[in-house]
């Protein structure tokens, strides 16, 4: 079923006011008044709707309920800047897998420049919106940029389970960190750039309170690591697998 997002303020009295772009999309699909579509309020509620008899940008609510596409754990994904398609891939897959928010940051070995970060986040936010529609999410994860590596790990460290993915870690695996978790509902994942993290960055993350984990003997690409870890977290917390 086709899916759209609106602001909670657009939902009132059994009706939903659609934006111009979404209404134009509905008209292009040639939906009849009897055909149903889904509208999300961006806060975890889904509304099954149909177009009103007037044929304008107002949808009639048929039924509503909590979105089945939202996980029980809030997982923030912190991704080091990467070039072009790699960044887009990482964001797209993170949204599909259930990320609560995505934070971009620059670190010492980043190949991509932090210039025009505002334009980059705006483009990636549009990708997040389209991915949320396609994947059945009940909210669109926000895409923001941290001022620095230090500010990114300081924020990530406030999660109940703050995971720092470090290729030189040898004493703790991702599985061990997840198995030791007492069931927190907030998790953060920090992954590095193409060249990995500098040793001093790993030390800084540990001092901030991050838990350094290994992802195994194989080196994952910078766009693969966020999706791989997030998938493991969702499986571990019961948010992925058979219903």
Secondary structure by P-SEA (a helix, b strand, c coil): cbbbbbccccccccbbbbcaaaaaaaaaacccccbbbbbbccccbbbbcccccccccbbbbccccccccccccbbbbbbcccccaaaaaaaaaaaaacccbbbbbccccccccccaaaaaaaaaaaaaaaaaaaacccbbbbbbbbccaaaaaaaaacccbbbbbccccccccaaaaaaacccccbbbbbbbccccccaaaaaaaaaabbbbbbcccccccaaaaaaaaaaaaaaaacccccc
